[in-house]
């Protein structure tokens, strides 16, 4: 027996988008979030009849706003013929139910929109499981309202045979069954993800054993992270001008200009007000950022909210325990900034970050050399240039030097190889007895 999450109607054609600004929130911030919601909803292929920002003087438990403002939203939805109201706020299960009773159409909040986008983007088994886990956790407290049709089937108001009490009892039993099945499914997914996490951990330990440094590419969604990885490594990762195009990690090994190997890993894009349960569901993926030697944060420099996107990414990283990780910031899409404003804009952005930064245009393949030089600088403490006398009988060590480092020269002296190489310090320490 399987459990299926209640899905919203597949065909939502006319959506009214509503953002409720709570006391103390700035107009500019709320307008930016609402504009972002427009992009999110558009990515689902849902038609938008209107987006509106409403301000409330005090937080109300039932609708977030007062009944008067709620009635205005209901009337506007009816006037526009909206078949869905989408809130830029996170609604509690009870608030969602109250809004659906009031407007009499489907009500969705920001979290469900993001979950639906993630569900449509998931490609690998791991990503599907992670999204499924988050959706199950979102749906679980909302099950109560799924069985109200049983009340409408009562046939009477009393508690006798065939009456309200009997119907409600059947509903309660069904809720209990589905909740149990949902909890079981959640635990199953968590167990499967733990297996994946251990497998990734084994791969990571092997990289550490080899002394190969790693860098995680992080940043706001649609900033150009996957395009950057493709440009530098030829990875062939899906890179489209859509939100959350990448939900799973891709790692590729490159060689830096000084000969040092480096593993680059692409990660899922961040977003403001990213639902906490999504961060939790994707921890096995985002773990790459936590455990990397340093981070490459990609920011769309042409976006008016570029600095806020940088701050959002830093906030998510802090929540993961990676706030102190060395980082270089890449101001991408600088070619989209008007030429007369480009230099001053990039200087202003760089002045606001407390780490090294550089400008790039991944689309035009400009700035790769600057990025590679920055990576060398970030990892300067990880390598050393030394000379070694290695017996030819130890062919394995010589092979590993070629694999994990940069061999600059090789000469032969009898039964020994005289090798000059740039190696990760961890590797160099293991063959210190060969050093000359």
Beta strands, then each sheet from edge to edge (+ up, - down):
strand 1: 15-21
strand 2: 48-55
strand 3: 84-87
strand 4: 106-109
strand 5: 213-219
strand 6: 250-255
strand 7: 261-266
strand 8: 294-300
strand 9: 327-332
strand 10: 357-359
strand 11: 383-391
strand 12: 406-413
strand 13: 416-424
sheet 1: 2+ 1+ 3+ 4+
sheet 2: 6+ 7- 5- 8- 9- 10-
sheet 3: 11+ 13- 12+
end
